[in-house]
Amino acid sequence: NEAIPMPLGHGALEIGERRRLGHSLREKRYDRAWVLPNSFKSALIPFFANIPHRTGWRGEMRYGLLNDARVLDKDAWPLMVERYVALAYDKGVMRTAKDLPQPLLWPQLQVSEGEKSLMCSDFSLSSERPLIGFCPGAEFGPAKRWPHYHYAELAKQLINEGYQVVLFGSAKDHEAGNEILAALNSEQQAWCRNLAGETQLEQAVILIAACKAIVTNDSGLMHVAAALDRPLVALYGPSSPDFTPPLSHKARVIRLITGYHKVRKGDTAQGYHQSLIDITPQRVLEELHSLLSEEGV
């Protein structure tokens, strides 16, 4: 098994670089590639690598790039995970999601107690209080984010209950973390750490595994927490959990609207979406208490 780093930024086409990477993979003599995204550019590297069997949904005009292109019926395959699993079967074998063997195998990540203890020590997280993780960031800006002032209010209540709060995310989420911290008094700030942009992904995975529970927007780290089987409260606004929900029996989804709304900026001055503003910290705290109670915390 090998993980191959992608030397390109998100959304970058750069055909020359994709050709170079594809050519570098030819010596591996891979037999088959499953191209999960539907984009044109995602099918280029397997094509340039001369991988003989290239499977994926037809997507963005990928004739020739894929030689096993499937036609996607979105109604027959409502969930992303179902669409991905279907590609593992020969064309025509699985006609709808109902044909897939159940239950589906959800992604799982495992972290040892020793790894968690060592990583908490490396980041100087106290062992005196249990950890609650917040993932306040989201791709494409604030429209998918629960407001920072709601996160701050929830942090205050959890810290007063005896927890410590850790904020996770990328470097571009660091400012949102600082806004949460700034809303706390000095005593509360001692029990809240902003690690957004301060960790590598592997470190964040281990630290999330050490948390008793996670509160998160619709984000990549939400799916990490689900794969780690952490109790989590997932907060949705314009994006829909009907397509990419957290795949965990320990997840609680809070959403106050229906349907999918393609927005990048919310309807307030700070860019938050009203449906996320309307989710109160008290509502989230109640769900969190319920989850923690089920875990015996």
PyMOL commands that set and color helices and strands:
alter all, ss='L'
color gray80, all
select helices_A, chain A and resi 15-24+26-28+41-48+80-86+97-99+113-122+142-144+148-160+171-182+186-189+201-209+220-227+274-277+281-294
alter helices_A, ss='H'
color red, helices_A
select strands_A, chain A and resi 32-35+53-57+68-70+131-135+164-167+192-194+213-217+232-235+251-254
alter strands_A, ss='S'
color yellow, strands_A
deselect
rebuild
show_as cartoon
